[in-house]
Amino acid sequence: MRTRWRWTIAILAVATTGFVCLLAVVHHDQRAGLGDEIGYDDFAFGVDDVHWLSPSGIAAGERDLVVRFVVWNHARRVDFDTSHHEPRVEDASGKEYASDRALTEASRQRAGTPTLPAVLQAGESFACDYVFRVPAEARGLRLRVHWPAAVDWLDRVVFGDRSFELEPR
């Protein structure tokens, strides 16, 4: 019986050491800027433009940030389901801001830009605007792609923090 426990503990120790070594090799934070890609296997995300909307109609102390978000499907045969991710803006304090659906839709209609399709065909790319309402004093803004909770957590633990630095004009 004691031998079985010793083997179990030894196997767990080796597995844990292997996992930690794998994380040391794979895990690294990745920061990108305008025009850069952050890849996830056969697909990638990017930010092509970021600017402030004019302040008319906005409550005091708030600003509307427009981000042109790009998705590339580099696969040759596999389509990409775009419904499993969501771009979010985060400030230097770690507070997150989801896109404002009404403002985003109004901005898209004014600019004549379409909504991201539910499925991106193999080899296609697509760019669309998202509008985020953030406090006027928010600094250190960056965009991060969020996945369902368990996947998002696992992605950060294994691969690190992947985000886009936003410097609105």
Beta strands, then each sheet from edge to edge (+ up, - down):
strand 1: 30-32
strand 2: 37-40
strand 3: 43-52
strand 4: 62-73
strand 5: 80-81
strand 6: 86-90
strand 7: 96-98
strand 8: 119-120
strand 9: 125-135
strand 10: 142-146
strand 11: 162-165
sheet 1: 1+ 11+ 10- 6+ 7-
sheet 2: 2+ 3- 4+ 9-
sheet 3: 5+ 8-
end
